[in-house]
């Protein structure tokens, strides 16, 4: 079903103003949550309780979580309209804070690992980066069903972002960095029995260590970044942090902790744009596996 929604949405976005589309998906989100996504809503609300902390007002976590699902629906609108956007539109619609950190990272001369999370709009971030003339690849999860995965990856490629499957893309990732290109990695995917241990919002969890391992292996700096909806207008705002430069032999978990701490600060500012609908922190017996 999601494949046909994508097909229909791509067609309709040629004619429907984006503001109208945002309102439509905003109205439809509560229905979709009630019918298709109760489990996702429960897990995301549990995550939001941890983000907001015990000082949050009763019901606040549930309210913000529902707002996050509405923003995720708007992210999907942006995904299907991405092929219709011109490079100039991408550049003009995004306000950037911290571009000097990008320039500093590229001066190292070993490519750049861009570490981001499931917040805002990572696909538009990659497309906007490519529109600025910087080649960029993205490490991507394989989606289901297969034909939807194929369609989404084609959309990313058409926007100037080379999609590298997470399952078997090591060679392509190393090639991108050795050619002094950018490599974008989503780092906040929970891995209960794998990954590296980090503390995130005051609680231990495990996340993929690939971004740190690649950077340490190649000497590439890691630049933490996130593209969120701009609270001051109708466009987007890019937050870019200072480069994180490790040394060969460093513990990847230390580099990942620095990345996750930066990302935590962004999520605190924009909790309704964090799209973590999986269980972020382990519980019960799984939690006991963490150091």
Buried (B, 14 or more C-beta within 10 A) or exposed (E): EBBEEBBEBBEBBEEBEBEEBBEBBBEEBEEBBEEEBEEBBBBBBBBBBBBBEEEBEEEBBBBBBBBBBBBBBBBBBBBBBBBEBEBEEBEEBBEBEBEEBBEBBBEBEBBBBBBBBBBBBBBBBBBBBBBBEBBBBBBBEBBEEEEBBEBBBEBBEEBBBBBBEBEEBEEBBBBBBEEBBBBBBBBBBBEBEEBBBBEBBEEBBBBBBBBBBBBBBBBBBBBBBBBBBBEEEEEBBBBBBBBBBBEEEEEBBBBBBBBBEBBBEBBEEBBBBBBBBBBBBBEEEBEEEBE
